[in-house]
Amino acid sequence: MAKLLLILLTTLLALLPGCKNLDAGSREFIPGKGWVPVNR
């Protein structure tokens, strides 16, 4: 049982960095164009 938990924990920790949102920039809604990135 402990070995299974260790494998699950290791897998979870390996996948966590891949779940981060890479595009964290601000966006603004412009009618006709949709959501466009805003550089501030």
PDB file of N, CA, C and O in Angstrom:
ATOM      1  N   MET A   1       0.830  -1.209   0.000  1.00  0.00           N
ATOM      2  CA  MET A   1       0.000   0.000   0.000  1.00  0.00           C
ATOM      3  C   MET A   1       0.870   1.267   0.000  1.00  0.00           C
ATOM      4  O   MET A   1       0.583   2.222  -0.721  1.00  0.00           O
ATOM      5  N   ALA A   2       1.914   1.266   0.798  1.00  0.00           N
ATOM      6  CA  ALA A   2       2.794   2.437   0.882  1.00  0.00           C
ATOM      7  C   ALA A   2       3.505   2.671  -0.455  1.00  0.00           C
ATOM      8  O   ALA A   2       3.733   3.814  -0.853  1.00  0.00           O
ATOM      9  N   LYS A   3       3.846   1.591  -1.136  1.00  0.00           N
ATOM     10  CA  LYS A   3       4.525   1.717  -2.427  1.00  0.00           C
ATOM     11  C   LYS A   3       3.593   2.347  -3.463  1.00  0.00           C
ATOM     12  O   LYS A   3       4.029   3.155  -4.282  1.00  0.00           O
ATOM     13  N   LEU A   4       2.322   1.980  -3.427  1.00  0.00           N
ATOM     14  CA  LEU A   4       1.336   2.545  -4.344  1.00  0.00           C
ATOM     15  C   LEU A   4       1.167   4.042  -4.078  1.00  0.00           C
ATOM     16  O   LEU A   4       1.104   4.836  -5.017  1.00  0.00           O
ATOM     17  N   LEU A   5       1.094   4.427  -2.806  1.00  0.00           N
ATOM     18  CA  LEU A   5       0.954   5.835  -2.462  1.00  0.00           C
ATOM     19  C   LEU A   5       2.183   6.634  -2.903  1.00  0.00           C
ATOM     20  O   LEU A   5       2.062   7.771  -3.359  1.00  0.00           O
ATOM     21  N   LEU A   6       3.343   6.040  -2.766  1.00  0.00           N
ATOM     22  CA  LEU A   6       4.570   6.704  -3.189  1.00  0.00           C
ATOM     23  C   LEU A   6       4.577   6.927  -4.699  1.00  0.00           C
ATOM     24  O   LEU A   6       4.994   7.988  -5.164  1.00  0.00           O
ATOM     25  N   ILE A   7       4.128   5.954  -5.454  1.00  0.00           N
ATOM     26  CA  ILE A   7       4.062   6.072  -6.919  1.00  0.00           C
ATOM     27  C   ILE A   7       3.055   7.151  -7.323  1.00  0.00           C
ATOM     28  O   ILE A   7       3.327   7.949  -8.219  1.00  0.00           O
ATOM     29  N   LEU A   8       1.895   7.175  -6.664  1.00  0.00           N
ATOM     30  CA  LEU A   8       0.885   8.183  -6.979  1.00  0.00           C
ATOM     31  C   LEU A   8       1.377   9.593  -6.655  1.00  0.00           C
ATOM     32  O   LEU A   8       1.163  10.527  -7.428  1.00  0.00           O
ATOM     33  N   LEU A   9       2.032   9.736  -5.516  1.00  0.00           N
ATOM     34  CA  LEU A   9       2.555  11.042  -5.114  1.00  0.00           C
ATOM     35  C   LEU A   9       3.634  11.528  -6.080  1.00  0.00           C
ATOM     36  O   LEU A   9       3.663  12.703  -6.446  1.00  0.00           O
ATOM     37  N   THR A  10       4.498  10.639  -6.481  1.00  0.00           N
ATOM     38  CA  THR A  10       5.560  10.987  -7.425  1.00  0.00           C
ATOM     39  C   THR A  10       4.971  11.407  -8.771  1.00  0.00           C
ATOM     40  O   THR A  10       5.433  12.372  -9.381  1.00  0.00           O
ATOM     41  N   THR A  11       3.961  10.690  -9.226  1.00  0.00           N
ATOM     42  CA  THR A  11       3.303  11.016 -10.495  1.00  0.00           C
ATOM     43  C   THR A  11       2.628  12.383 -10.413  1.00  0.00           C
ATOM     44  O   THR A  11       2.713  13.180 -11.348  1.00  0.00           O
ATOM     45  N   LEU A  12       1.966  12.648  -9.306  1.00  0.00           N
ATOM     46  CA  LEU A  12       1.287  13.929  -9.121  1.00  0.00           C
ATOM     47  C   LEU A  12       2.292  15.081  -9.127  1.00  0.00           C
ATOM     48  O   LEU A  12       2.056  16.109  -9.762  1.00  0.00           O
ATOM     49  N   LEU A  13       3.400  14.912  -8.428  1.00  0.00           N
ATOM     50  CA  LEU A  13       4.418  15.961  -8.385  1.00  0.00           C
ATOM     51  C   LEU A  13       5.073  16.169  -9.749  1.00  0.00           C
ATOM     52  O   LEU A  13       5.492  17.281 -10.068  1.00  0.00           O
ATOM     53  N   ALA A  14       5.165  15.128 -10.542  1.00  0.00           N
ATOM     54  CA  ALA A  14       5.760  15.242 -11.870  1.00  0.00           C
ATOM     55  C   ALA A  14       4.816  15.986 -12.828  1.00  0.00           C
ATOM     56  O   ALA A  14       5.278  16.675 -13.738  1.00  0.00           O
ATOM     57  N   LEU A  15       3.508  15.851 -12.627  1.00  0.00           N
ATOM     58  CA  LEU A  15       2.548  16.473 -13.530  1.00  0.00           C
ATOM     59  C   LEU A  15       2.192  17.912 -13.148  1.00  0.00           C
ATOM     60  O   LEU A  15       1.729  18.679 -13.992  1.00  0.00           O
ATOM     61  N   LEU A  16       2.403  18.278 -11.896  1.00  0.00           N
ATOM     62  CA  LEU A  16       2.009  19.612 -11.443  1.00  0.00           C
ATOM     63  C   LEU A  16       2.640  20.762 -12.228  1.00  0.00           C
ATOM     64  O   LEU A  16       1.917  21.694 -12.578  1.00  0.00           O
ATOM     65  N   PRO A  17       3.934  20.757 -12.523  1.00  0.00           N
ATOM     66  CA  PRO A  17       4.504  21.888 -13.261  1.00  0.00           C
ATOM     67  C   PRO A  17       3.892  22.070 -14.654  1.00  0.00           C
ATOM     68  O   PRO A  17       3.873  23.188 -15.168  1.00  0.00           O
ATOM     69  N   GLY A  18       3.403  21.019 -15.260  1.00  0.00           N
ATOM     70  CA  GLY A  18       2.799  21.110 -16.579  1.00  0.00           C
ATOM     71  C   GLY A  18       1.412  21.714 -16.574  1.00  0.00           C
ATOM     72  O   GLY A  18       0.883  22.045 -17.635  1.00  0.00           O
ATOM     73  N   CYS A  19       0.807  21.868 -15.399  1.00  0.00           N
ATOM     74  CA  CYS A  19      -0.552  22.393 -15.290  1.00  0.00           C
ATOM     75  C   CYS A  19      -0.587  23.909 -15.124  1.00  0.00           C
ATOM     76  O   CYS A  19      -1.666  24.500 -15.083  1.00  0.00           O
ATOM     77  N   LYS A  20       0.560  24.534 -15.030  1.00  0.00           N
ATOM     78  CA  LYS A  20       0.582  25.985 -14.835  1.00  0.00           C
ATOM     79  C   LYS A  20       0.151  26.688 -16.114  1.00  0.00           C
ATOM     80  O   LYS A  20       0.418  26.217 -17.220  1.00  0.00           O
ATOM     81  N   ASN A  21      -0.512  27.813 -15.947  1.00  0.00           N
ATOM     82  CA  ASN A  21      -0.944  28.613 -17.092  1.00  0.00           C
ATOM     83  C   ASN A  21       0.252  29.401 -17.605  1.00  0.00           C
ATOM     84  O   ASN A  21       0.773  30.261 -16.895  1.00  0.00           O
ATOM     85  N   LEU A  22       0.694  29.122 -18.817  1.00  0.00           N
ATOM     86  CA  LEU A  22       1.864  29.790 -19.367  1.00  0.00           C
ATOM     87  C   LEU A  22       1.540  31.194 -19.867  1.00  0.00           C
ATOM     88  O   LEU A  22       2.405  32.070 -19.856  1.00  0.00           O
ATOM     89  N   ASP A  23       0.299  31.415 -20.304  1.00  0.00           N
ATOM     90  CA  ASP A  23      -0.094  32.718 -20.824  1.00  0.00           C
ATOM     91  C   ASP A  23      -0.858  33.471 -19.740  1.00  0.00           C
ATOM     92  O   ASP A  23      -2.085  33.396 -19.673  1.00  0.00           O
ATOM     93  N   ALA A  24      -0.132  34.193 -18.895  1.00  0.00           N
ATOM     94  CA  ALA A  24      -0.766  34.883 -17.771  1.00  0.00           C
ATOM     95  C   ALA A  24      -0.962  36.365 -18.050  1.00  0.00           C
ATOM     96  O   ALA A  24      -1.204  37.139 -17.124  1.00  0.00           O
ATOM     97  N   GLY A  25      -0.863  36.775 -19.313  1.00  0.00           N
ATOM     98  CA  GLY A  25      -1.011  38.184 -19.648  1.00  0.00           C
ATOM     99  C   GLY A  25      -2.448  38.664 -19.526  1.00  0.00           C
ATOM    100  O   GLY A  25      -3.386  37.867 -19.523  1.00  0.00           O
ATOM    101  N   SER A  26      -2.607  39.977 -19.425  1.00  0.00           N
ATOM    102  CA  SER A  26      -3.946  40.565 -19.327  1.00  0.00           C
ATOM    103  C   SER A  26      -4.624  40.537 -20.693  1.00  0.00           C
ATOM    104  O   SER A  26      -3.967  40.603 -21.732  1.00  0.00           O
ATOM    105  N   ARG A  27      -5.928  40.440 -20.668  1.00  0.00           N
ATOM    106  CA  ARG A  27      -6.686  40.452 -21.921  1.00  0.00           C
ATOM    107  C   ARG A  27      -7.834  41.442 -21.813  1.00  0.00           C
ATOM    108  O   ARG A  27      -8.336  41.722 -20.725  1.00  0.00           O
ATOM    109  N   GLU A  28      -8.234  41.961 -22.953  1.00  0.00           N
ATOM    110  CA  GLU A  28      -9.308  42.932 -23.012  1.00  0.00           C
ATOM    111  C   GLU A  28     -10.289  42.502 -24.107  1.00  0.00           C
ATOM    112  O   GLU A  28      -9.881  42.067 -25.184  1.00  0.00           O
ATOM    113  N   PHE A  29     -11.587  42.630 -23.815  1.00  0.00           N
ATOM    114  CA  PHE A  29     -12.580  42.240 -24.814  1.00  0.00           C
ATOM    115  C   PHE A  29     -12.904  43.416 -25.706  1.00  0.00           C
ATOM    116  O   PHE A  29     -13.313  44.477 -25.236  1.00  0.00           O
ATOM    117  N   ILE A  30     -12.716  43.216 -27.003  1.00  0.00           N
ATOM    118  CA  ILE A  30     -13.038  44.247 -27.992  1.00  0.00           C
ATOM    119  C   ILE A  30     -14.102  43.664 -28.923  1.00  0.00           C
ATOM    120  O   ILE A  30     -13.857  42.670 -29.606  1.00  0.00           O
ATOM    121  N   PRO A  31     -15.291  44.291 -28.948  1.00  0.00           N
ATOM    122  CA  PRO A  31     -16.351  43.783 -29.825  1.00  0.00           C
ATOM    123  C   PRO A  31     -15.874  43.699 -31.274  1.00  0.00           C
ATOM    124  O   PRO A  31     -15.290  44.643 -31.805  1.00  0.00           O
ATOM    125  N   GLY A  32     -16.131  42.564 -31.895  1.00  0.00           N
ATOM    126  CA  GLY A  32     -15.699  42.360 -33.270  1.00  0.00           C
ATOM    127  C   GLY A  32     -14.357  41.651 -33.368  1.00  0.00           C
ATOM    128  O   GLY A  32     -14.077  40.987 -34.366  1.00  0.00           O
ATOM    129  N   LYS A  33     -13.525  41.788 -32.341  1.00  0.00           N
ATOM    130  CA  LYS A  33     -12.224  41.133 -32.343  1.00  0.00           C
ATOM    131  C   LYS A  33     -12.154  40.011 -31.304  1.00  0.00           C
ATOM    132  O   LYS A  33     -11.419  39.041 -31.490  1.00  0.00           O
ATOM    133  N   GLY A  34     -12.908  40.136 -30.221  1.00  0.00           N
ATOM    134  CA  GLY A  34     -12.854  39.137 -29.165  1.00  0.00           C
ATOM    135  C   GLY A  34     -11.847  39.549 -28.097  1.00  0.00           C
ATOM    136  O   GLY A  34     -11.602  40.736 -27.881  1.00  0.00           O
ATOM    137  N   TRP A  35     -11.270  38.554 -27.436  1.00  0.00           N
ATOM    138  CA  TRP A  35     -10.301  38.816 -26.368  1.00  0.00           C
ATOM    139  C   TRP A  35      -8.919  39.006 -26.979  1.00  0.00           C
ATOM    140  O   TRP A  35      -8.392  38.099 -27.625  1.00  0.00           O
ATOM    141  N   VAL A  36      -8.335  40.174 -26.777  1.00  0.00           N
ATOM    142  CA  VAL A  36      -7.006  40.474 -27.315  1.00  0.00           C
ATOM    143  C   VAL A  36      -6.035  40.751 -26.162  1.00  0.00           C
ATOM    144  O   VAL A  36      -6.431  41.319 -25.144  1.00  0.00           O
ATOM    145  N   PRO A  37      -4.764  40.352 -26.317  1.00  0.00           N
ATOM    146  CA  PRO A  37      -3.774  40.606 -25.268  1.00  0.00           C
ATOM    147  C   PRO A  37      -3.531  42.116 -25.095  1.00  0.00           C
ATOM    148  O   PRO A  37      -3.572  42.881 -26.059  1.00  0.00           O
ATOM    149  N   VAL A  38      -3.283  42.514 -23.861  1.00  0.00           N
ATOM    150  CA  VAL A  38      -3.008  43.913 -23.560  1.00  0.00           C
ATOM    151  C   VAL A  38      -1.630  43.993 -22.923  1.00  0.00           C
ATOM    152  O   VAL A  38      -1.368  43.356 -21.903  1.00  0.00           O
ATOM    153  N   ASN A  39      -0.748  44.784 -23.535  1.00  0.00           N
ATOM    154  CA  ASN A  39       0.592  44.978 -22.967  1.00  0.00           C
ATOM    155  C   ASN A  39       0.602  46.224 -22.109  1.00  0.00           C
ATOM    156  O   ASN A  39       0.349  47.327 -22.592  1.00  0.00           O
ATOM    157  N   ARG A  40       0.899  46.039 -20.814  1.00  0.00           N
ATOM    158  CA  ARG A  40       0.939  47.196 -19.908  1.00  0.00           C
ATOM    159  C   ARG A  40       2.211  47.200 -19.139  1.00  0.00           C
ATOM    160  O   ARG A  40       2.436  48.094 -18.322  1.00  0.00           O
TER     161      ARG A  40
END
